[in-house]
Amino acid sequence: MDKMKVVIVTGLSGAGKTHAADWFEDHGYYCVDNMPPSLILNFVELAFMPGNKIDKAAFVVDVRGGEFFHDFSDCLDKLENYGKIDFKVLFIEASDATLVKRYSETRRNHPLSTGATTVGTIQQERNTLKELRSHADYIIDTTRLKVAGLNAELDRIFDDGDSESSFAINIVSFGYKYGIPTEADMVFDMRFIPNPYYVPSLKKLTGNNKKVSQYVMKHHITQVFIRQLREMIKEMVPHYKEEGKYHLNIAFGCTGGQHRSVATANKMAEIFKEDGYRVNLEHRQLK
């Protein structure tokens, strides 16, 4: 074989890694669940021995590995420098509330908890995986996805890897009073736009409301910003892909995360979808 395809499937517990592994298995990948990271390279080297016919493999690795999981960073470095493989990392996540609900419905225990799964448990795992997430080639948020939706995302990424749709743009709106999202690659401060909060009829609404959105979008400076950001991203994405990066995290902030950031995030999500990118959208302060 020329190059072996290797995918590391990781992410938050309950987010859908098992369903992803099923997809890879259905598409001819040799799948191994809960593989100690230090053994992955050994498996790859074994696959290249005469007589073996494994040309693509997927390994599910997460916090269930316990002490073995701490070898993950070293494993990634070795795989990235191993010339015989086409290596990608897929990170699967979902919102805290969604994961707590899923564990409650299935009545299973979270790997980091012996009792009920709480937001604190999810945050602990999220912090553990923070560095690993930054190395991911692809990130899929399953908060609003059913299994069919997850399969469709995997189809677009791994069955059509040369198209624009393999690049994902993750968009989040937030309020500066609550802190800047640490995972953001780009942060845009929307406080240069006149604030709908000071319009009595709009104050109690959010950027998801048509009237608020129209108010935000009617300003010339907003239109200039949106047009220029769209062009900038179009220029940058091909170069990101050349460097092996297949997702971009963009955050839009305003004072409280209710009006300007939400309206702008919605508009850019709409535009990026039109441009053929996969888009995930989250409004952090609208819970």
N, C-alpha and C positions, 0 to 999 in steps of 0.2 A: 504493500500500500504506500501511497504518497505521504500524506499527513493524516494522523489520527485526530478525529474530532473529540475534544474533551470538554465537558461542561460541568462546572461545579454549581450545584443547586443549593443555595443556602438562604437564610432569612429568618423571620420571626416564626415561632411555633404557632401553629394554627392558621397561618396565612395561606397555605395551599401547596407546600412543597411536595406532599405525597401525591396530589393530583398532577403536579408538574412531572414527577417521576413516572407516573402512569403514561403521560403523553410521550415522554422520551422512549419509554419501553415500547409503546405502540409504533414508534417511528424507527425502530431498529437499533436503538442504543442499548448497550449492555449497562444495566443500572445496578448500582450498589447503594443501599441505604445505610446511613449512620456509619460511614467509613472513616476510620481514624485518618486524619490528614497525612500523617507521616507514611502511610502505606499506599497512598495514591500513586506516587511516582514509581514505586515498586510494581504496582499493577500495570502501569503504562509500559514499563520496560519489559514486563512479561508478555504483554500483548504484541510486542515487536519480535518475539522469538519465532523462529521458523515453525510453521505449522499452525500458528494461531491466526484467526481470521477476524479479530475484533478491530473494526476500523472506526468505531465511535462509541464513546462511553459517557455516562452521566453519573456523578457521585453526589449524593445528598449528605451534606455536612452541616451540623448545627450544634447547639449547646448541649444536646444529649450526649455528646462525646466526652463531657466532663473534662478531666485533666488533658485528654488527648486533643481537645479543641484548641488549646493554647499553642499547638504546633502549626496552626493554620497559616499564619503569616509567613513562616519559613517555607511551608509547602507551596504557597502561591509564588514566592520568589523563585523557587526551583522549577516550577512548571512554566513560568514565564520565560525562563532561560533555556528551556528544553526545546531544541529546534525541530523536533519531529512531530509536534502536535499543533493543532489549531485550538487554542485554549481560550475559553470564555467563562466568566462568572455571572451567574444569574441570581439576583437577590429578590426575594418575594416578601412583601410586607403588607400590612393593613393597619387601620387606625386602632388605637387602644380600645375604644368602645366596641368596635367590631370583634376584636380578638377575645375580649372578656365575654361578650355575648356568645360567641362560638363555643368557648369552653364551658359556659354555663349550660348550653343546649346539649352538648355531647356528654357532659358530666365526667370528662377526663381531667386528669391532673396535668398542670403545666410542668415541664421538666425542671423548672426552678422553684416549684412549690409543692408542698405535700397536702395543701388544703385548697380552698377556693382560689381561683385565679383572679387577681386584682389588677388595677391599673399600675400599682407599684411594681408588681411582678413583671408586667409587660415592659415598663420603663427600665427595669433592671436588665432585662434581656436586650432591649434596644440599645442601651449604653454599652453592653458587652460587644454588640455587633457593629457599633458605630464605625470603627476603623475599617472593618471588613466591607461595610456598605460603600465606603468611599472608593474601594477598589473594584466595585462591580461594573461590568460592561453593560448589563441590562438590569433595570429595576422595574418590577411589576407590582402595582398596588391593587390588591384584590378586594378592597373595602366594598366596592360596588359591583364586583364581578361574581357571577356564578361560574360553575365549572366550565360551561360552554364558552363563556367570555374569556376565561383564562386560557382555554385551548386555542381560541382564536388569536389571542396575543402571542402565544408560543408559535402558532402557524406563521404569523407575520414576521416574527423575529428569526426563527430557525429554518423555515422553509423558503424564505425570500430575503436572505441576508444582505443582498446587494441593493435593495430598494430603499427609498427614503423612509418607508414605513418601519424599517428596523431601528430607526433612531427615535428615542422617547424623550419628550420634554415634560418634566414634572413641575407643575405650577402650584404655588401656595400663596394665599393672601394672609396677611398677619397684621397685628397691631403693634406699633413700636413700644407701647406701654407694657407689653407682655414679653418683649424680648425678640431678637432677630433669630429666625430659624438657623440652627447651626449647620444643617446639611446643605444650605443654599450655595450654589456656585456663583450666582448673580443675584444681587439684591437691588431693587429699584424703589426709591423713596417717592411715593405718589403725593406727598404733601405739598407739591408745587401747584396742584389743581385746587381751585376753589372748593371749599368743604360743604357738602350737602347737609352736614350736621346743623349748620346755621340757617338752613331754610326750614321754617316751621313745619311745612307739609311733608318734608323728607326726613326729618330728624329721627323718627322712630322706625323708619324703613331701613333696608340694607341694599347693598349693591346688586342683590339678586332681583330687586324690584325694577320693573321697566322704567318707571319715572326717575329713579335714582341713576340708573344707567344712562338714560338720555341726558340727564343734567351733567354727568361727568364727561360724556362723550361730545357734548356740544361745543366745548371749549377748543379753540384753535390749538393751544399748546398740547392738549391731550391727543389730538389727531396727529400732530407732528411727532410726538413721542411714539405713538403706536406705529406709524409708518416707518420711522427710522429704526425702531427695535426689530420690526419684521425683516427689514433689509439686512440688518446686522446679523441676525440669527441665520438667515439664508447664506450669508457669506461664511459664517463660522462653522456651520455643521459639517461640511465636507472635510474641513481640516481636523475637526474633532475625530471624525471617523478614521482619517488617515493615522491618527495617533492611537487608535484602538479604543476610543471612548464613544459609547453608543447611547448616552443619556445626558441630559442637562437639567439641573435643578434651578428654577428661577423663582424668586420670591418678590412679591409686590407688597409694600407696606404703607400704611397710613397710621394716623394717631391711634384709633381704636380697633382697626381691622374690620370695620363694618360697612363703609361706603366706597371710598375711592379705590382702595386696594382690591376689593371684591369685584367692583365693576370692571376694572382694568384687567384683572386676572381672567374674568369670564370672557372678555373681548379677545384677549391674546390666545386663550384656549381655542376659541372659535377659529381664529385666524390660522393658528398652527395646524389645526385639523384640516383646514382647507389646503394647506401647503403639503399635506401628506404625512405629517409626523404622528406618531402615537402620543397621545396627551393624557396625563393624569392630573386632575384638578382637586385641590383641597382648600377650603376656607377655614383656617385654623381657629378663628374666633367666632365662627358661626356653628355652634354645637347644639 
